Amino acid sequence: MNWIGSKKLPRTRDEALRWIDRDHESLSIRRQCQLLSIHRSQLYYEAVPESEENLELMRLLDEQHLKQPTWDSRNMTWFLSKRTGEAVNRKKTQRLMRRIGLEGIAPGPSTSKRHPKHKVYPYLLRDEVVERPNQVWCSDER
């Protein structure tokens, strides 16, 4: 392990990629990747930048999210289609919203749980059998 020497092993993928020495005399790139537990394909991958069209859509999404923070991807897709005059796929809208970190504000779980201090009124018609019209009215429950 002379190649690594006294260095600590990298913690992140990007850090490990910086350790690869392409001109090393005795260790091939393949062996270096094995030692660092990364795939060689990660070494050669270059991210593709977003297109101008997608950047414009992300700008529109961001503007609209500031106006309507409750809107989800369905509403945003409708908005983008109306604004640009072209059909926009909802999955594309979802991907772009994820990319810029947008989510529609929605109620969280447990919204139907009652508050412990609220009074619970008894159900007065539990043992009542309703057999004919006008036998029970909503104003009867008190």
Phi, psi and omega in degrees: 000034176296331182300318179278324179069222183265009180289153173280147179297145182293148181265331183245162179296318181296322178295319179296322180294328178290339181282343183293125178254106184290339183254021181294139186286317187254340181252124177286165178298322179301314181292321178298319179295321177299315182296327181268359179059045174234159179273145179296331181298331178293333181291325185262350184287134173237125182295141179271127179291157178292147180286165178298322179299314180293324177296321177294318178297320179294323177296316178296319178300316182296317178299313182291326179295327177292328178278320184230078184291347180274351183289136177261191184295330180294313179295320180294324178296316177300315180299313181296321179296317179292318186290318183271341182081006179235155178290135177239129181290139181295325179294327176293318177299316179299317180296317180292322178295319177297320184298323180260006172078035180257139173220145174287139178283124181221158178300143178278186179291165176066033180282345181266359180287139180279156177283138184298337182270352179285140180287139177258118181272141181287150178271107189281346183259017184301314183263005182273135176256118181268113186247341185220161178296150178063016178286324182230135177242158181294334179282352177286341184274087175212000000 
